[in-house]
Amino acid sequence: MSRSTLIRSLRRTGVLTTVALALAVATAGPAAAHAEVEAEGARALDQNVELTFAAESESGTAGISKLEVILPEGIVPQDLTYEEGPKGWKFTPTARGYTVAGPKLAVGEDVEYVLTVRQLPDAEEVVFKTLQTYSDGKVDRWIELEEESEGEGHGHGHPAPRLALKAAAPGAESVSPTPTEEPTTAAPSSTAASDEPAAQGSSGKPAADDTKDDDGMSVAVPVGIAAAVVLLGGGAWWLRKRRGGAA
């Protein structure tokens, strides 16, 4: 190959390389964001496990202000303890999971927070679907499951945070469920009017006479007898005295 031909070939190759690089930069855009959960060495049925959650920002104009997480089966909000997160953010239980929210973060700043779970479920993996809200109202939906992304044209590039679990340790067992804070209704009293007869004196019947003695006889009866005896005795004495005076 002549020198002039070699130079032309290199120039042509250089031009093509430059064009290729320009196209790659123009079409690549920002790196794909994601949300994830980590717990090193986590096993099914492990207790007091520290979970670290992270969610990357996809907005170039607004900061993240809230994450809403839908809990997987086997974990309820009462099983979780909020350890740390962005300054000023708070953990709030919801009907289907929880939220972690607070003052909006700086534009482009990612979220990271830590929870401790009382016990992991007996499963091969747990998925924490997450809705990520920005200060301008935009929402990133990190809810896509693996099976939804299979096949051309499916999925939207927002996989849900997923934690794979190793098999449970030998002898590991489920602990008793965490009590939920729900209002309770007092059980009906065993002395309710519908189950027990009405109290004495409230049925309309006359109350028992408190003047009766132990054998059921009214006190008035012996009193009357005594009075009669006294009268009869007095009458007999008066009659004898009168007869004696007449004689």
C-alpha positions in Angstrom: 0.0 0.0 0.0 1.4 3.4 -1.0 2.0 6.1 1.5 -0.8 8.3 0.1 -3.3 5.4 0.1 -2.4 4.7 3.8 -2.9 8.3 4.8 -6.3 8.4 3.0 -7.3 5.2 4.8 -6.4 6.5 8.2 -8.2 9.8 7.6 -11.3 7.9 6.5 -11.1 5.6 9.6 -10.6 8.6 11.9 -13.7 10.4 10.4 -15.8 7.3 10.8 -14.6 6.8 14.4 -15.4 10.5 15.2 -18.9 10.1 13.7 -19.5 6.9 15.7 -18.5 8.5 19.0 -20.6 11.6 18.3 -23.7 9.4 17.6 -23.0 7.4 20.8 -22.8 10.5 22.9 -25.9 12.0 21.3 -28.1 8.9 21.8 -26.8 7.6 25.1 -28.3 10.4 27.3 -28.1 10.0 31.1 -27.3 6.6 32.6 -30.3 4.4 33.4 -31.5 5.1 36.9 -32.7 2.4 39.3 -34.0 1.6 42.7 -32.7 -1.2 44.8 -32.6 -2.9 48.3 -29.6 -4.6 49.8 -29.0 -6.8 52.8 -25.8 -8.7 52.7 -26.2 -12.5 53.3 -29.9 -12.3 54.0 -31.7 -15.6 54.5 -35.4 -16.5 54.7 -36.7 -16.2 58.3 -33.7 -14.2 59.4 -34.6 -11.8 62.3 -33.6 -8.2 62.9 -32.2 -7.7 59.4 -31.0 -4.3 58.3 -32.3 -3.3 54.8 -30.6 -0.5 52.8 -32.8 1.1 50.2 -31.6 3.4 47.4 -33.5 5.2 44.6 -31.8 7.3 42.0 -33.1 10.6 40.7 -34.2 10.8 37.1 -35.2 14.5 37.1 -33.0 17.3 36.0 -35.3 20.0 37.3 -36.9 18.8 40.6 -35.7 17.1 43.8 -37.1 13.9 45.3 -39.6 14.5 48.1 -41.2 11.2 48.9 -40.9 7.4 48.5 -44.0 5.2 48.9 -43.3 1.5 49.3 -45.7 -1.4 48.9 -44.6 -4.2 51.2 -44.4 -7.8 50.1 -46.5 -10.6 51.7 -45.1 -11.6 55.0 -44.0 -8.1 56.1 -46.2 -5.5 57.7 -45.4 -1.9 58.7 -45.3 -2.8 62.4 -42.4 -5.2 61.6 -40.2 -2.3 60.5 -38.0 0.2 62.4 -36.7 3.3 60.6 -33.0 3.7 61.3 -31.8 6.6 59.2 -32.5 8.5 56.0 -32.3 12.0 54.5 -32.3 14.8 57.0 -35.8 15.8 58.1 -37.4 12.7 56.5 -39.9 10.6 58.4 -41.3 7.1 58.2 -45.1 6.8 58.1 -47.0 3.4 58.0 -49.8 3.1 55.3 -52.5 0.6 54.5 -50.3 -1.2 52.1 -46.8 -0.4 53.3 -45.1 2.9 54.3 -43.8 6.2 53.1 -40.5 7.9 53.7 -40.8 11.6 53.0 -39.6 15.1 54.0 -38.0 18.3 52.6 -37.2 17.9 48.9 -33.7 16.9 48.0 -31.3 18.8 45.7 -31.9 18.3 42.0 -30.2 15.1 40.9 -29.6 13.9 44.5 -30.4 10.2 45.1 -32.2 8.8 48.2 -30.8 6.3 50.6 -32.4 5.1 53.9 -32.1 2.2 56.2 -34.8 0.0 57.9 -34.6 -3.0 60.2 -37.2 -5.7 59.6 -38.3 -7.9 62.6 -38.2 -11.0 60.4 -37.9 -11.8 56.7 -40.6 -14.1 55.3 -40.0 -17.7 54.2 -39.5 -16.9 50.5 -36.9 -17.0 47.8 -37.1 -13.3 47.3 -39.0 -10.2 48.4 -40.0 -7.3 46.1 -40.6 -3.7 47.3 -42.6 -1.8 44.7 -41.8 1.9 45.1 -43.4 5.1 43.9 -40.8 8.0 43.8 -42.3 11.5 43.9 -40.5 14.7 43.0 -41.2 18.2 44.2 -42.9 19.1 40.9 -45.4 16.2 41.3 -43.7 13.9 38.8 -43.7 10.2 39.9 -41.2 7.5 38.9 -42.9 4.1 39.3 -40.4 1.4 40.3 -42.9 -1.4 40.2 -42.0 -3.5 37.2 -41.6 -7.2 37.9 -39.1 -9.4 36.1 -41.7 -11.3 34.2 -43.3 -8.1 32.9 -40.0 -7.0 31.2 -39.6 -10.3 29.3 -40.5 -10.1 25.7 -40.2 -7.2 23.2 -42.3 -4.1 23.9 -43.0 -5.0 27.6 -41.9 -3.2 30.7 -41.0 0.5 31.1 -37.5 0.2 32.4 -38.4 0.8 36.1 -37.8 -2.6 37.9 -39.0 -2.9 41.5 -36.4 -3.2 44.2 -35.8 -6.9 44.7 -34.0 -8.8 47.4 -33.0 -12.4 46.8 -33.0 -14.6 50.0 -30.9 -17.6 50.7 -32.5 -20.7 52.2 -33.5 -20.4 55.8 -31.0 -21.6 58.4 -31.6 -25.0 59.9 -34.2 -24.8 62.7 -35.3 -21.3 61.8 -39.0 -20.7 62.5 -41.5 -17.9 62.1 -41.9 -15.7 65.1 -45.4 -14.8 66.2 -47.0 -12.0 64.1 -46.5 -8.5 65.3 -49.7 -7.2 66.9 -51.4 -4.6 64.9 -52.7 -1.4 66.5 -56.4 -1.7 65.8 -59.4 -0.5 67.9 -61.1 -3.2 69.8 -64.8 -3.5 70.8 -65.5 -4.7 74.3 -67.2 -8.1 74.4 -70.8 -8.2 75.7 -71.1 -8.6 79.4 -72.1 -12.0 80.7 -74.7 -10.2 82.9 -76.5 -8.5 80.0 -80.2 -8.2 80.4 -80.9 -10.5 77.4 -78.8 -13.3 79.0 -79.7 -12.9 82.7 -83.0 -12.3 84.5 -83.9 -8.8 85.5 -82.7 -7.6 88.9 -85.1 -8.1 91.8 -87.6 -5.4 92.1 -87.3 -4.2 88.5 -89.8 -6.6 87.0 -92.9 -4.9 88.4 -93.5 -7.6 91.1 -93.5 -6.3 94.7 -90.3 -6.7 96.6 -90.0 -9.2 99.4 -91.2 -7.9 102.8 -88.1 -7.2 104.9 -90.1 -7.7 108.1 -90.3 -11.5 107.6 -88.2 -13.7 109.9 -86.2 -16.7 108.8 -89.1 -19.1 108.6 -91.1 -16.8 106.4 -93.7 -15.8 109.0 -94.5 -12.1 109.4 -93.4 -10.5 112.6 -96.9 -9.2 113.0 -98.3 -12.6 113.8 -96.5 -13.4 117.0 -97.0 -9.8 118.1 -100.7 -10.2 117.6 -100.8 -13.4 119.6 -98.9 -11.9 122.5 -101.4 -9.0 122.6 -104.3 -11.3 122.7 -102.8 -13.3 125.5 -102.3 -10.1 127.5 -105.9 -9.0 126.9 -107.3 -12.3 127.9 -105.2 -12.5 131.0 -106.2 -9.0 132.0 -109.9 -9.7 131.4 -109.7 -12.9 133.5 -108.1 -10.9 136.4 -110.7 -8.2 136.3 -113.5 -10.7 136.2 -112.2 -12.6 139.3 -111.7 -9.4 141.2 -115.3 -8.2 140.5 -116.8 -11.6 141.6 -114.8 -11.4 144.8 -116.1 -7.9 145.6 -119.7 -9.0 145.0 -119.4 -11.9 147.4 
